[in-house]
Amino acid sequence: MSHDLDALLAEQIAYYRARAGEYDEIYAEREMLDTLVGQLPISGDVLELACGTGRWTPVLAGRARSVTAVDAAPEMIAIARDRVRGLPVEFVTADLFGWRPTRRYDTVFFGFWLSHVPPALFEAFWSTVRGALHPAGRVCLLDTSDREREVEEVLPGESAPAARRLLNDGRQYRVVKLFYTPQELTARLAGLGWSADIREADGQFLVGTAVPGSA
Ligand SMILES: C[S@@+](CC[C@H](N)C(=O)[O-])C[C@H]1O[C@@H](n2cnc3c(N)ncnc32)[C@H](O)[C@@H]1O
């Protein structure tokens, strides 16, 4: 990985660590996302990647036998841990670009994460996901769609597609930010041997599933 991309990914983690306490503000008046997640075929032992404050973790735990939730930001995990008291959830603090699963799962879920995976690490990330799935397992994902481009401050000339993010106190950070259409993401995954069923929802979100092919 280039030094510049390394620095961008470190800044992305720093941003989310600093933002943990204010992160859930984005979920005000977004109850329809629960409907979208409710329609996903989540079952069995679930691996949640980039769980953040655990907005989805109890929802997953309510439909799963167990949940393993991974995130690089301990501040995020602390909030998520509070949210799932009494539920069968195990947390792992790790950088997903180095972390490897130690077992296999029936479902791998990630919400608002894939658009933060740089193109140079896309294939390796999906290889990690494949290694985390039982042969009959599936990925369930939720993310922003390409419409998000209109509301992000896109930064030119970075080592990966990137955007500037501001905290409530004005501090600024760069994050990786991809803007996929359902067609682009489906084609990209097909190129790696995945069969994906991804659609746009509510004009600004992507939601769907992906299963590994036999290749
Ligand atoms: C947009 S938030 C999504 C949180 C949660 N999934 C949700 O839907 O609300 C992105 C999350 O990715 C985490 N993250 C960023 N870089 C990471 C990395 N390299 N490895 C693991 N987690 C990372 C951040 O800490 C943050 O919690």
The ligand as a MOL file (V3000), in Angstrom:
LIG
                    3D

  0  0  0     0  0            999 V3000
M  V30 BEGIN CTAB
M  V30 COUNTS 27 29 0 0 0
M  V30 BEGIN ATOM
M  V30 1 C -19.8500 5.0650 8.3260 0
M  V30 2 S -19.4230 4.2330 9.8000 0 CHG=1
M  V30 3 C -20.5520 2.8560 9.7590 0
M  V30 4 C -20.9210 2.3770 11.1170 0
M  V30 5 C -22.0760 1.3700 11.1740 0
M  V30 6 N -21.8140 0.2180 10.3620 0
M  V30 7 C -23.3700 2.0060 10.7460 0
M  V30 8 O -23.9460 1.5680 9.7330 0
M  V30 9 O -23.8340 2.9430 11.4280 0 CHG=-1
M  V30 10 C -17.8800 3.4950 9.3440 0
M  V30 11 C -17.2350 2.6910 10.4610 0
M  V30 12 O -16.0410 2.1140 9.9340 0
M  V30 13 C -15.0690 2.1100 10.9450 0
M  V30 14 N -13.7590 2.0120 10.2920 0
M  V30 15 C -13.1090 2.9430 9.5580 0
M  V30 16 N -11.9630 2.4530 9.0950 0
M  V30 17 C -11.8610 1.1840 9.5520 0
M  V30 18 C -10.9090 0.1530 9.4080 0
M  V30 19 N -9.8030 0.3210 8.6660 0
M  V30 20 N -11.1320 -1.0400 10.0130 0
M  V30 21 C -12.2460 -1.2300 10.7670 0
M  V30 22 N -13.2060 -0.2880 10.9320 0
M  V30 23 C -13.0120 0.9000 10.3330 0
M  V30 24 C -15.2830 3.3750 11.7020 0
M  V30 25 O -14.7310 3.3390 13.0020 0
M  V30 26 C -16.8180 3.4690 11.6830 0
M  V30 27 O -17.3540 2.8890 12.8410 0
M  V30 END ATOM
M  V30 BEGIN BOND
M  V30 1 1 1 2
M  V30 2 1 2 3
M  V30 3 1 2 10
M  V30 4 1 3 4
M  V30 5 1 4 5
M  V30 6 1 5 6
M  V30 7 1 5 7
M  V30 8 2 7 8
M  V30 9 1 7 9
M  V30 10 1 10 11
M  V30 11 1 11 12
M  V30 12 1 11 26
M  V30 13 1 12 13
M  V30 14 1 13 14
M  V30 15 1 13 24
M  V30 16 1 14 15
M  V30 17 1 14 23
M  V30 18 2 15 16
M  V30 19 1 16 17
M  V30 20 1 17 18
M  V30 21 2 17 23
M  V30 22 1 18 19
M  V30 23 2 18 20
M  V30 24 1 20 21
M  V30 25 2 21 22
M  V30 26 1 22 23
M  V30 27 1 24 25
M  V30 28 1 24 26
M  V30 29 1 26 27
M  V30 END BOND
M  V30 END CTAB
M  END
